[in-house]
Amino acid sequence: MTAGADPRPAVMPGPAGLMALLAAELAPRPGRLAGALRLALASALVVAIWMTFRIPLPAYAAYVVFLVGGRDRQTTLATAVGGLLAATLAVALALLLAMLDAGEPALRLPLMACATFAAMLLARLPGAGPIAFLAGFVLVLAQAVVDDIPRPEALTRLLLWLWVVAVLPAAIIALLDLATGQDAVTLARAEAARRLARLRDALAAGRPVPAPAAPGATATLLDVLARAAGLTGARGRTEADAARALLARVDRAERIAALAQRRADGSPTAARHALDRLLAGIDADDRAGPDGATGADGPRSAPALPEAPATPATSATPATSATSATSATSATRITPAGPARPAAPPPWRDPVRLRFALKATLAATLAYLAYSLLDWPGIRTALVTCFFVALDSTGETLHKLTLRLAGALAGGLLGAIAIVWLLPRMTDIGQLLLLIAAVAALCGWIAGASERLAYAGMQMAFAFFVGVLQGDGPGTDLTVLRDRVVGILLGNFLMSVVFATLWPAGSLDGARRELARALDLLAARLDGGDAGDRGRPAVGDDEAGIAVTHALDRATRLVGLAGFEARLRPAARRRDPQALTDAARRVCATAWVVDTLAEPERDARGDAAARATVALGLRDCAAALLAPETAARAAAAVTATAIDTDVDVDPSATRDATNTRTDATAPPDAPSPSSLAAEARRDALAAQARLLARLAPEPRHAR
């Protein structure tokens, strides 16, 4: 096989890996216990109100608490407001449609399909997407119960109560979060401080740098901070933006530290100096605060390293001598000067979104037809499953299906135990509320994990609530639990078949797109070259740097989900996706080293040329990620650039740092800025060559 091939398949973890995953996801962390207790208290309050006033659908009301409750008060408030708008819109449309199709099943089915398609198509719109999705879900669910409630008066009352079920629990958990919840900025800064302390401890003890975070956790926190910035005033927006920048810089420091530790002989001097500079900049900004003159939203000046003396601006450096060679090489390459990826089209013009909406609509329609033809309304959870587990890729969908099924089985088991042994011994509502609070706290603890496990906690709560809260009092019928599990199994089967056979979208394809986006953004930052304009090293974070961190974390999460679709897509197992992602992250880390070590006061023109050299290779790598057949040509282009700039990029080469220093007069313990820049550029081009070699298609005889 070629160097890019790897016979190891992407598979799901075994028992040992699963136990390690559970141990990591269920471990205590700051704020987790408080969040679980808030969910428990809110659930008990909702159940007490529903039982006292005999309001219908108590199980769904208790579950709304879990749907709305977030890890921070801004997320909870935004979800509550969005839920209010969605419920109001959905109930109004449901009342209107009920007048049209209450007695016309032939009309109701196409209207439900249209509502499902619109909800799935608009779900990814920024801002209004979640509202459109929730409104579509409530509308379809309201249409689905028309068959069970033939009298118009009863149907109208149920729809109006449905608005109360959606709004009142959301208001309760929102008020609790506003009173006792944590701020998103506080959570983000605490997470950044924890990761930074862990990084410093590892460096001081000589231990391997730990993994940055759970896959997807950094991207989720960045999204939360972005929402928080839009919900606060000018000061809050500044603090949220500063927290986003801090989190992105800590993530970058972890990646550069891993790069610096990769070789046991300590040869990557450039990476070590870049890490020192980056950590010094983080410390300086932490002392200044988000509103200081050197805060995250203003110019920063990273302290110069004492062992790196300044080089006169007139000195000849490898960057300046490579200027003409780089220009000549650039003329022979067809890489654009800006980001290569066009802006995303609107959903109604995006074939990927249209196919996704069509697949989800088909599965939901089949689920509705199945339980309607079987005359088995108890398995209506099949329709709910099709809504809440539909995600972009097959791996994401199957992962959420697995969590939904596991949570439903666990919650159903707890509900069955409560129905058989606990509820018959209870004599008042206080005992029931204690049971609800205890189980809600357990489910809230699980729901406080990362995306790898959180959904199982929510489904565990839903299954328990549906089994125990069957009406105005505690339930005693085990068939409700049986029907719910059967419905989830049916929904899982339909979604798996539809998403695996009709336009299957692999998680690895999404990971490649995210990696390509990260490389494009890095290239734009490098050859955008605002370091000279700002009169400082390009150490500070901007929106591009934050977006790079977000894209890398998303790619890591998608690669982790590839094991769920390995059996459905055998062709994806020929290459090791984790090795490909590691190679791409190494490319990004070496590019960040080049960016961090920029010395605009030394030689702005030569520094810009060196950064442009690396940026060209980044765009070649991004193009090869999306079109692997171009990898060989891109590798030749990177090699040509390296030859023109006198840099060795042999992927198998391992050299001592002293062989890469260009300033012979510099003492071994104090490399000059020019030698550091040359080494950083050499490492960046070598990492690009390794990635392109891995991306090159395998020869036919190797397959």
Secondary structure, 3 states (H helix, E strand, C coil): CCCCCCCCCCCCCCHHHHHHHHHHHCCCCCCHHHHHHHHHHHHHHHHHHHHHHCCCCHHHHHHHHHHHCCCCHHHHHHHHHHHHHHHHHHHHHHHHHHHHHCCCHHHHHHHHHHHHHHHHHHCCCCCCHHHHHHHHHHHHHHHHCHHHCCCHHHHHHHHHHHHHHHHHHHHHHHHHHHHHCCCHHHHHHHHHHHHHHHHHHHHHHCCCCCCCCCCCHHHHHHHHHHHHHHHCCHHHHHHHHHHHHHHHHHHHHHHHHHHHCCCCCCCCHHHHHHHHHHHHHHHHHHHHCCCCCCCCCCCCCCCCCCCCCCCCCCCCCHHHHCHHHHHHHHHCCCCCCCCCCCCCCCHHHCHHHHHHHHHHHHHHHHHHHHHHHCCCHHHCHHHHHHHHCCCCCHHHHHHHHHHHHHHHHHHHHHHHHHHHHHHHHCCCHHHHHHHHHHHHHHHHHHHCCCCCCHHHHHHHHHHHHHHHECCCCECCCCHHHHHHHHHHHHHHHHHHHHHHHCCCCCHHHHHHHHHHHHHHHHHHHHHHCCHHHHCCCCCCCCHHHHHHHHHHHHHHHHHHCHHHHCCCCHHHHCCCHHHHHHHHHHHHHHHHHHHHCCCHHHHHHHHHHHHHHHHHHHHHHHHHHHCHHHHHHHHHHHHHHHHHCCCCCCCCCCCCHHHCCCCCCCCCCCCCHHHHHHHHHHHHHHHHHHHHHHHCCCCHHHC
